[in-house]
Amino acid sequence: MSVALVWVMSPKTEVCAGFGVVDLLGCRSLVSSRSAARGRSSNYDARAKRSSMQNWSTRCYNVERKKRDPFPVVSSMIATPVGEMAISSEQKVYDVVLKQAALVSRQLRSGGDLDVKPDIALPGTLGLLSEAYDRCGEVCAEYAKTFYLGTMLMTPERRRAIWAIYVWCRRTDELVDGPNASHITPTALDRWESRLEDLFQGRPFDMLDAALSDTVAKFPIDIQPFKDMIEGMRMDLKKSRYKNFDELYLYCYYVAGTVGLMSVPVMGIAPESKATTESVYNAALALGIANQLTNILRDVGEDASRGRVYLPQDELVQAGLSDEDIFVGRVTEKWRNFMKKQIKRARMFFDEAEKGVTELSSASRWPVWASLLLYRQILDEIEANDYNNFTKRAYVSKAKKILALPFAYGKSLVSPSKSAAGLAKA
């Protein structure tokens, strides 16, 4: 799911090989449909499943709202057709942000830092946990190479936790975007959510679940963003149009913004930061939204081939465009003007996100900066393709990625500003 990045990693960036999820939910096995090119992941899947049955089936372990930084592109209130005022998607998401920030703030007040809890030393479990985390690291290394490299700068505990979150997000995304997506039903997603609840209670189903179960036992991570991501998968099953940006914003939060909320407790906030916890979470959310908007703009042609249009319908109408124009796939002046506005909005979210990266712990900044800068460049590539996102896929070349890494590293060395506008504590 990207965000080749975790703090901001978007689940929709690319489709990964399966992790033995569909078969465990009562649907056809993913492994049986893998191509030879995905043999490595299939073997990995089989090993994980065998380990699950042999080792994990009988084991388990227990595991203020201040000044607001509003996004400039979404209103807080919207009018219903009958004239009533309803809470916008932004406000709904902001309520979740407040809850997550409060959770971490309580941890900081009680312990002074987001120190991880020690491993729970049940007989025979530590070796299995180590293997589970190693498996997660393999997946991250294969599908998010740049981000994986950045995680090597983190402490071992944080690095392993980020890998575990990454793998769970990819497995979740695989349910609706993988090669067996046609076999997934709402009931299957309900079962996946039930598994999520179990692992948060210290009852992992398999070794990959065990890695995340251990992670949420050590860090102040709340289950809500995980549940919200599953809700985003439900939306993909039943919804292929978004009438306005308010609807699209909620979808972007579900499938990508949630990852930021999951990851902030692991990434950590720099001890010297003067920013509010809430503002850091807002920046993490903004980065997830920015990444998902970028995915949508990059994949217009690919989504259209599946009958999906992830663009605000009202804004298409305002631009003199329709779904038919997208299905035809012709770049016109109307399309260019429309795309310029969409790209501008995505960049506004990237700008919002940049305010919070510096506030993260020093060891976590580099992978986030690298992912942010590289993902932002996809928008430049769309422009370079003359806004043809119907038949041309915008991507950042390997050379540009290599050049971006030292620049990202340089930015990661900048310490939190004690007078950062919009982020300073009241």
ChimeraX attribute file (.defattr): number of C-alpha atoms within 10 A of each C-alpha:
attribute: neighborCount
match mode: 1-to-1
recipient: residues
	/A:1	30
	/A:2	28
	/A:3	30
	/A:4	29
	/A:5	32
	/A:6	33
	/A:7	33
	/A:8	33
	/A:9	34
	/A:10	34
	/A:11	33
	/A:12	24
	/A:13	22
	/A:14	19
	/A:15	18
	/A:16	22
	/A:17	24
	/A:18	26
	/A:19	28
	/A:20	22
	/A:21	21
	/A:22	25
	/A:23	13
	/A:24	17
	/A:25	19
	/A:26	13
	/A:27	14
	/A:28	16
	/A:29	18
	/A:30	23
	/A:31	22
	/A:32	9
	/A:33	13
	/A:34	16
	/A:35	10
	/A:36	9
	/A:37	9
	/A:38	14
	/A:39	13
	/A:40	10
	/A:41	21
	/A:42	22
	/A:43	13
	/A:44	16
	/A:45	21
	/A:46	14
	/A:47	13
	/A:48	20
	/A:49	21
	/A:50	13
	/A:51	18
	/A:52	22
	/A:53	13
	/A:54	12
	/A:55	16
	/A:56	20
	/A:57	14
	/A:58	11
	/A:59	16
	/A:60	18
	/A:61	17
	/A:62	12
	/A:63	16
	/A:64	11
	/A:65	12
	/A:66	12
	/A:67	14
	/A:68	12
	/A:69	13
	/A:70	16
	/A:71	15
	/A:72	10
	/A:73	14
	/A:74	15
	/A:75	14
	/A:76	16
	/A:77	14
	/A:78	15
	/A:79	11
	/A:80	10
	/A:81	7
	/A:82	6
	/A:83	8
	/A:84	9
	/A:85	11
	/A:86	12
	/A:87	13
	/A:88	19
	/A:89	22
	/A:90	20
	/A:91	17
	/A:92	12
	/A:93	20
	/A:94	19
	/A:95	13
	/A:96	16
	/A:97	23
	/A:98	18
	/A:99	16
	/A:100	24
	/A:101	24
	/A:102	16
	/A:103	16
	/A:104	23
	/A:105	20
	/A:106	12
	/A:107	17
	/A:108	16
	/A:109	10
	/A:110	10
	/A:111	10
	/A:112	11
	/A:113	15
	/A:114	22
	/A:115	17
	/A:116	15
	/A:117	12
	/A:118	9
	/A:119	15
	/A:120	14
	/A:121	9
	/A:122	10
	/A:123	7
	/A:124	10
	/A:125	17
	/A:126	13
	/A:127	9
	/A:128	17
	/A:129	18
	/A:130	14
	/A:131	17
	/A:132	23
	/A:133	24
	/A:134	17
	/A:135	22
	/A:136	24
	/A:137	21
	/A:138	16
	/A:139	22
	/A:140	25
	/A:141	16
	/A:142	12
	/A:143	18
	/A:144	21
	/A:145	14
	/A:146	20
	/A:147	23
	/A:148	23
	/A:149	14
	/A:150	22
	/A:151	28
	/A:152	15
	/A:153	16
	/A:154	20
	/A:155	12
	/A:156	11
	/A:157	17
	/A:158	24
	/A:159	21
	/A:160	24
	/A:161	24
	/A:162	28
	/A:163	26
	/A:164	28
	/A:165	25
	/A:166	31
	/A:167	25
	/A:168	20
	/A:169	25
	/A:170	28
	/A:171	23
	/A:172	27
	/A:173	26
	/A:174	27
	/A:175	26
	/A:176	22
	/A:177	22
	/A:178	20
	/A:179	16
	/A:180	19
	/A:181	15
	/A:182	11
	/A:183	14
	/A:184	20
	/A:185	15
	/A:186	14
	/A:187	12
	/A:188	18
	/A:189	20
	/A:190	15
	/A:191	14
	/A:192	20
	/A:193	19
	/A:194	13
	/A:195	18
	/A:196	23
	/A:197	17
	/A:198	15
	/A:199	25
	/A:200	23
	/A:201	16
	/A:202	21
	/A:203	22
	/A:204	26
	/A:205	22
	/A:206	23
	/A:207	27
	/A:208	27
	/A:209	25
	/A:210	26
	/A:211	28
	/A:212	29
	/A:213	28
	/A:214	24
	/A:215	27
	/A:216	24
	/A:217	21
	/A:218	20
	/A:219	22
	/A:220	21
	/A:221	21
	/A:222	17
	/A:223	14
	/A:224	15
	/A:225	24
	/A:226	24
	/A:227	18
	/A:228	23
	/A:229	25
	/A:230	23
	/A:231	19
	/A:232	22
	/A:233	23
	/A:234	19
	/A:235	16
	/A:236	16
	/A:237	16
	/A:238	9
	/A:239	12
	/A:240	15
	/A:241	17
	/A:242	18
	/A:243	14
	/A:244	15
	/A:245	19
	/A:246	19
	/A:247	16
	/A:248	20
	/A:249	22
	/A:250	21
	/A:251	24
	/A:252	27
	/A:253	27
	/A:254	26
	/A:255	30
	/A:256	36
	/A:257	35
	/A:258	31
	/A:259	33
	/A:260	29
	/A:261	30
	/A:262	28
	/A:263	23
	/A:264	28
	/A:265	26
	/A:266	27
	/A:267	26
	/A:268	21
	/A:269	28
	/A:270	20
	/A:271	15
	/A:272	13
	/A:273	22
	/A:274	18
	/A:275	26
	/A:276	23
	/A:277	28
	/A:278	26
	/A:279	26
	/A:280	26
	/A:281	25
	/A:282	29
	/A:283	28
	/A:284	32
	/A:285	31
	/A:286	29
	/A:287	36
	/A:288	35
	/A:289	32
	/A:290	32
	/A:291	34
	/A:292	30
	/A:293	26
	/A:294	25
	/A:295	23
	/A:296	21
	/A:297	25
	/A:298	24
	/A:299	22
	/A:300	23
	/A:301	23
	/A:302	17
	/A:303	18
	/A:304	19
	/A:305	13
	/A:306	10
	/A:307	12
	/A:308	19
	/A:309	22
	/A:310	23
	/A:311	22
	/A:312	18
	/A:313	19
	/A:314	15
	/A:315	17
	/A:316	20
	/A:317	11
	/A:318	10
	/A:319	15
	/A:320	12
	/A:321	16
	/A:322	14
	/A:323	17
	/A:324	9
	/A:325	14
	/A:326	21
	/A:327	18
	/A:328	11
	/A:329	17
	/A:330	13
	/A:331	15
	/A:332	13
	/A:333	10
	/A:334	12
	/A:335	19
	/A:336	16
	/A:337	12
	/A:338	18
	/A:339	21
	/A:340	14
	/A:341	12
	/A:342	19
	/A:343	19
	/A:344	12
	/A:345	17
	/A:346	23
	/A:347	19
	/A:348	15
	/A:349	22
	/A:350	24
	/A:351	16
	/A:352	23
	/A:353	25
	/A:354	18
	/A:355	22
	/A:356	27
	/A:357	26
	/A:358	27
	/A:359	31
	/A:360	25
	/A:361	22
	/A:362	21
	/A:363	20
	/A:364	28
	/A:365	30
	/A:366	29
	/A:367	26
	/A:368	30
	/A:369	25
	/A:370	26
	/A:371	29
	/A:372	26
	/A:373	17
	/A:374	22
	/A:375	26
	/A:376	21
	/A:377	20
	/A:378	21
	/A:379	26
	/A:380	15
	/A:381	20
	/A:382	22
	/A:383	17
	/A:384	11
	/A:385	14
	/A:386	13
	/A:387	24
	/A:388	23
	/A:389	24
	/A:390	21
	/A:391	13
	/A:392	17
	/A:393	17
	/A:394	22
	/A:395	15
	/A:396	15
	/A:397	12
	/A:398	9
	/A:399	8
	/A:400	11
	/A:401	17
	/A:402	13
	/A:403	10
	/A:404	18
	/A:405	20
	/A:406	13
	/A:407	14
	/A:408	20
	/A:409	17
	/A:410	12
	/A:411	16
	/A:412	24
	/A:413	13
	/A:414	13
	/A:415	16
	/A:416	23
	/A:417	16
	/A:418	14
	/A:419	12
	/A:420	16
	/A:421	10
	/A:422	17
	/A:423	25
	/A:424	16
	/A:425	17
	/A:426	9
